[in-house]
Amino acid sequence: MPLKIGDIMTFERTFTIRDVELFTEISGDEGIHHITPDEQGRLVIQGLLTATLPTKIGGDANVLARTMNFEFIRPVFTGDTITCEVKIKKYDRQENNRTAIIASFLCKNQHEKEVLLGDFSGVIIEKKEK
């Protein structure tokens, strides 16, 4: 069933120390706050690791992103559960089996505090039927 304007998609994830270790290895982002635990034993999650939540939702919808804007509002720590809500703002079928899409997103932690917001635009390419 195709998406439509106003549709909301959600994804939730709890970040672990292993997630940060893997992302550190892949990204090379070795900021001291990502590799040294705080007094509660937590690491700060890399911003772009947090940003994988809206990109996961976009990927599930087969979006090929053209633009992505992120506003990092507060830190996310290991052990935090983040819920990301993506809302479709534009969904416009075009020629060549393409659909233009624009969406906004908001991510909140388990305390309902906003941690990340932004938007993305791109296209969805529909497979041609044989």
Stockholm file with secondary structure:
# STOCKHOLM 1.0

chainA/1-130         MPLKIGDIMTFERTFTIRDVELFTEISGDEGIHHITPDEQGRLVIQGLLTATLPTKIGGDANVLARTMNFEFIRPVFTGDTITCEVKIKKYDRQENNRTAIIASFLCKNQHEKEVLLGDFSGVIIEKKEK
#=GR chainA/1-130 SS CCCCTTCEEEEEEECCHHHHHHHHHHHCCCCHHHHSCCTTSCCBCCHHHHTHHHHHHHHHTTEEEEEEEEEECSCCBTTCEEEEEEEEEEEEECSTTEEEEEEEEEEECTTSCEEEEEEEEEEEECCCCC
#=GC SS_cons         CCCCTTCEEEEEEECCHHHHHHHHHHHCCCCHHHHSCCTTSCCBCCHHHHTHHHHHHHHHTTEEEEEEEEEECSCCBTTCEEEEEEEEEEEEECSTTEEEEEEEEEEECTTSCEEEEEEEEEEEECCCCC
//
